[in-house]
Each structure stands twice: as C-alpha cells, then as structure tokens.
Amino acid sequence: MEHLQPGEAPFMTRRVKGCSLDVHPTEKALVVQYEVEATILGELGEPVVGERKECQKIIRLKSLSANTNTSSLARKVVQECRLIHSSKLREVEQLLFYLQNRKQSDENQESKRISPRDFAPYAGVELDEEASISSIDEYVELLYEDVQEKIRGATLIFQLARNPDNLEELIQNETALGALARVLREDWKQSVDLATTIMYIFFCFSSFSQFHGLVTHFKIGALCMNIIEHELKRFDLWQDELQKKKKAYILFLSTGEQSSENQNLKKEHEKSFRKYQSLLSKQEQLLRVCLCLLLNLAEDTRTELKMRNKNIVHMLVKILERQDEELLLVVVSFLKKLSIFLENKNDMAEALAVEKLSALLPCENEELLSCTSRLLLNLSFDTTLRGQMVRAGLLPKLSSLLADEAQRQLSMCILYHISMDDRFKSMFADTDCIPQLMKMMFDCGDEAMDVELIALCINLAANKSNAQVICEGNGLKMLMKRAVKLKDVLVMKMIRNLSQHNGSTRSLFLDHVGDLAVQISDDEAEEFVIECLGTLANLTIPDLDWALVLQDYNLVPYLKNRLKPGSAEDDLILEVVIMIGTVSMDDSCAALLAKSGIIPALIELLNAQQEDDEFVCQIVYVFYQMVFHKATRDVIIKDTQAPAYLIDLMHDSNAEIRKVCDNTLDIIAEYDEEWGKKIQNEKFRLHNGQWLEIVKNRELDEAGTPFLYGEDGGSFIGTGDILEGADLFYSADGILSADGTISPDFYADFQDRELGPTAFMGSMSEQFVTSSSDRPVSSTYGFRPEEQFFFNYSTASRFILMS
C-alpha cells in the first residue's frame, strides 16, 4: 500500500453497485443487497487504494398489515431509501404484496420465538453506569475483589457483550475471558446473581456458531451441567423444608387454639414461602440461561451426545414440573430438539415425559403450546409413547385443540398417530373429536381437503362406535354426496371403512347401493372404482336384492371382463373377486353368474395368480359360497377341475387358504360320491403322511415278505382305496379290550382331544367362521352328529389314522 506524505490531501470516492431486492425469510421486511466500491485518489487523481465490500440493509415494515395500501408504501420506501432506484418501484410493490399475503409458518415463528438471542437480558442486577469497551481492563480488575464488586464488574462486561459488535474485540481479550471463567468456576455456589451474570456473558458468545469453540475451550458447557444438577437438588431441599413448615402450621391449626405459638408458626411459614419464591425466581433465571447456552452448543451432535451421557434428558423432564413459562419454553424446545434421536426418545419414555407434558395442554401461552404440540408429535411416532399419551388423558385435550386454528394441524397429526392403534380407536367416540372433524370436512365445500384431516377420518371410520357417530344425522349422506360429486377417492375409502360394520350402520347403505353401483364402469378412474367395489362387497345385507342390482346396472359383463388376467391392476381384479364372493351368497345371483361363464374365468385367474395368497384365498372363498347353491355346485363339480385345484391347495403353506379349502371340499364330498372318495383318500395322505412314510420304509419282516405288499407283490398304496388296506394297522393294543370292545381310556382321550394331530373330531365350524350367520356350516366329511362315535374296530382305526 502506498503511504501519503504529510500535507497531502487524498480524495475518496464511493459507488454503490448491483443493488438487488428480496424479502426477509421470517420477518415483514425487505432485504437490500448491494455492493460498495470505495477508491482513494492520490494528489494527481490516480487511484491509490481500492476496496469492494458486499453490504446488506434490512428495511423493516412494522406498519404493513392486511389493509395496507402496498402502492403507497412502495413509493414511501423508494423515496426514503436512497439505495433503491426509482426504476425498481414496481418490484418493491410486488414484494410488499407478497409479504402482505404470506402466511407466517409455524416453524419460522417458532424458531424466532425460541431463539436464545431474543430472550430478555438478565435483570437481576441493574447498574446506573454505562459500560465502555475502552474500560474493559478496569472491569476485569473488579473480578478480583469481593463478591459485590465481582458482580458489578461482570455486569459491566455483560453490557458490552450484549452488543454483537463488541464480541470480536472481547474475544481478543483472553485475560478478561479467562478471569470470567475462573470466577464462575470458583464462586458460582456463593452467589446466584454472579453465576447468572457471567453465564449470560458466555451465552452471548454461544449465540454465534463461530464462538462455540471459545465457550468449549473454557469448559462452560460441562460447568452448566454441574450447575443445573446442583440447582435441582437444592430445589428438592427447599421443597422438603417448605413442606415440613407447612405441615407443622396445619397441625397447629387443627387444634383450634389461637396461641402465640400458632401465630409464630404462621409468620414463619409465610416468611419461608416468600423466601422460597425469591430463591426460586433467581434459580429459574439461572437455569434458563444455562439451558439456552447448552441449547446453542447442541448444534454440534457430538456435544449433544456428551450432554445426553450426563443425563440431560432426565434433568429437563424434571424441570417440566416448574411453573415459569419462559423456562418451560426453553425446556420444551430443548426436548424437541433432542427427541429426533432414538436414545433420547427412549430416555423421555423412561422419565415419563409425556405425563408432565400433558399438564401443559392447553395453556394460554401460544408459543409454549405450539412447542409442546411439536414435541408430542415427535414422540407420537413411538407406539409405547402413544399409549402413555392416552393414559395421560391427552386425547380429549388434543380434541379440544382442534377448535384452535393455530394448533389444529399439529393436533390432527398427533391424533392421527394415536388412531393408527386399534386399541385406542374406540376412545375417540367419547370425545368431541368426531363432530369437529365432520364439521371441518363439510366446511371444505368443493375445495381439496387437508390430507391429515381425511387420513384421521379414514382411521376412525374403521371402528364400529366411531362409525355410528360419523353416520349420525345426515353424516353418511353428506359423505356420499361429496365422494360421488368430486370423485374423491379418500372420502370413498372412509365410506368403505364405514360399510364394514354390521348392524344399523350397514343398513344405512341400502339407500346408496345405486349410487355406488353406477360408478362401476370403465369410464371411471380405477382407484375410485376399487373403493366403490370394496364398499359394495361389504354390504352383506339380507334385504338387499343383489340379482336386481346386477341386472339393473349390467354389472355381470363388467365383472367377467375384469377377471381376465392383465385386464386391469391387480387391486381392481381382487376387488372384483371379493365382490363376486359377496353376491354369490344369493341363490339367484349364483345361478346368474354360473350362466355367464364366470366360474371358468375364476379358474383361469387362479392359474395366473397362484403365487398370490390373497387372490387364491378369495377365489377359493367364491367357490365355497357357490357350492351351497345347486346350480353353481353342479357346474363346479362336473364341468370344471375346481375340486382338483382345491385338493392341491390342501397342502398350501397359508393356514387361511387351507381352512377355506377344507370347508369347501367337505361340502363337495357330501354331494358327490366320486369326489368324496378322492377327497377322503387325499385327507388320509395329508394327515398321515409321516406315518405312511415310516410304514413304506419299514424293513422286511422275518419271512422276507414286504410288509406292505400283498401275495401278488403289488403295493396297495397309491392304487385302489388306501383306506381298505387292513395291513396298515399294526394292532389294537391299548384300544380294544379283551372282549373286542373299545377301551374306555381311549374313548376318554378321544373326547378330551389328547390324541394330538391324530384327533379328527373337531368341527370345521370351529376353524372357519362364515360372514353370514344363516349360512349352512358343514361338518367334517365322514362324521355325523346324530351317529354314534364308533361301530367296529375298522372304523375306530380309521379315525386314529386320519386327520
């Protein structure tokens, strides 16, 4: 750099370049970004020193409201701010209009509210004198005096630290910072005022990330943890002492004597209480600044982990018992930040944080209310904590918050998480939640509904008690009207859930069968048709004439065409199969479907979807429904290979498929002798496979004759009737008595079902329950209730080996 000689008169020029405008992200303010180019000219006018600096100016618009004339305000801004050229008037006006209509997000408001930089400074100690940065050394000297002088010196330094412009210079003064850290470490137990003042100084540094290293260097974070732990123990001692004096006073009051001793106890109690309140106020201020400082340092997850290892979560949860709203706001904000980590969340569950948080809802402090709701939302992702929320009585409290527009979204999200658990769905019926949700839905009109709102309603509709509340009055009618008019898939999902409940709720759907049936067409969106089909499939109502519905709305061709593999999405095809299963309960419908050729289409679909358990189970259930009706039974038994498929599926790994197959085959066996024989043989193989394998591999007897072979050397296993082979039975030891009758012990064991897998007497009605109460239930093939249990040795032996 060139230096000026004495007597020279340099000239400086400044130019503003590149002015750009934007809106402030959180406040109602304009941000002006510009560049200042400064040049110093020499004696002859040549540039000697040049410098360029990027600058920013924030124009806060406190008067901007919904009724403000943005054009007039824009002209005023341009006139008063010389950085903005008049050509940018139109741009300023547009930005003002955006600010005027921008909704302040809860997140931005929250981050602004809970930012430690915005907290009011410590007001416990006030000084008339004004601090000066040039006198910093004098203030440091005060830190070596008695406690009162230390407080005075720390307070003056704090005045300087409150101004961010002084922090850079203070950080250069290692002596001052070292003295402050030393005094805090040595004397914090002696004076709460001193500890609080010095902690506020370091808090000012912690408000800026670039100074976190300085705070860490002096180990202020660890000291904060020690202070908090100590103060919490002191609080417990104060509480115990106050309780003792209160009990003593109450005890003397109970005697009814107005003695001087009684009056002294009263005065002592009142004095102790006033002292307690004073100490509590100062302690809470100290705790507040300590937690703010730690919250700032927790930006680094490694530092946060150290806090967690020192039990920060349990300390914070304990502080939730306090009444000071400013302190509670910091505590809840800290817990919310910590709650995103699994370990911290588990600590909160262990410390029963939810029970203490429930006491904060509702509260008059909007900031605290919003922050608490956000913390509960984070915790509500955990199943165990959702249970704690319900037990803590949060369900009615959250329901009441739905009336508060500012808290509605958060409350709905938490309620949605709670509604995911079937254990708690029925509890919603006892609150005012459902009427409020229905009102909110109808208030939407033709506008799109919030996803959180309709998702919560869909979950609640899955419970019978809730469904009755939803359908009260014109509830179902209004829902159907909205769903059909707007083709709203989510509302139709809700209606589908409502339709699954028996009783009066399902009967209400009789008036809307036509509205649903008319939607079943190729012209409608598949997603919407799926929900309509699912709703209709749930309507197992005796008074509903399904044959008339199929004919009036010409649904049979649609159902048949959709059974072709690949004709639509699998979800739609599956709903068609379920729908056919429902209408097949009706005899006339079953005959109508049989004539249309739907049964071969189902078998073709079964071949194509044999790997999908849900498809297989639903198709087999259709066969189960159809074999009750003579028209469809004859088609299934005589014209198709459906029984053969069902026999193969008896070995399926899915228990539900095996149950439905077993039931269906039992009915087929009762009506067709030939298939009955095949089914009986296959069941014998299925239930006695292990035994047959042992017999098959048995060594030759002593005479060298194969045990399982007859005189001609041919094996009867797999040829002829497997049940006619008398050689399968070793002996009747333990079954027959000396006179050839059945052993009573065996009969008792059989009755008590102690034969394990060999028992055969269980009724299929216990294994598979149909959806219709008047549907016939077939007993297991080969057993009739009116017959006696055992006729002879051969019959008894068969029962032992089968099933």
Buried (B, 14 or more C-beta within 10 A) or exposed (E): EEEEEEEEEEEEEEEEEEBEBEBBEBBBBBBBBBBBBEBBBBEEEEEBBEEEEEEEBEBEBEEBEEEBEBBEBBBEBBEEBEBBEEEBBEBBBBBBBEBBEEEEEBEBBBEBBBBBEEBEBBEBBEEEEEBEBEEBEEBBEBBEEEEEEBBBBBBBBBBBBBEEEBBEEBBEBEEBBEBBBBBBBEBBEEBBBBBBBBBBBBBBBBBEEEBBEBBBEBEBBEBBBBBBBEBBEBBEEBEEEBEEBBEEBEEBEEEEEEEEEBEEBEEEBEEBEEEBEEBBEBBBBBBBBBBBBBBBBBEEEEBBBBBBEBBBBBBBBBBBEBEBEBBBBBBBBBBBBBBEBEEBBBBBBEBEBBBBBBEBBBEEBEBBBBBBBBBBBBBBEBEEBBBBBBEBEBBBBBBBBBEBEEBBBBBBBBBBBBBBEEEBBEBBBEBEBBBBBBEBBBEBEEEEBBEBBBBBBBBBBBBBBBBBBBBEEEBBEBBBBBBBEBBBBBBBBBBBBBBBBEEEBBBBBEEBBEBBBEBBEEEBEEBBBBBBBBBBBBBBBEEBBBBEBBBEBEBBEBBBEBBEBEEBEEEBBBBBBBBBBBBBBBBBBBBBBBEBEBBBBBBEBBEBBBEBBBBBBBBBBBBBBBBBBEBBBBBBBEEBEBBEBBBEBBEBEBEBBBBBBBBBBBBBBBBBEEBBEBBBBBBBBBBBEEEBEEBEEEEEEEEEEEEBBEEEEEEBBEEEEBBEBEEBBEEBEEBBEEEEEBBEEBBEBBEEEEBEEBBBBEEBBEBBEBEEEEEEBBBBBBBEEEEEEBEEBEEBBBBBBBB
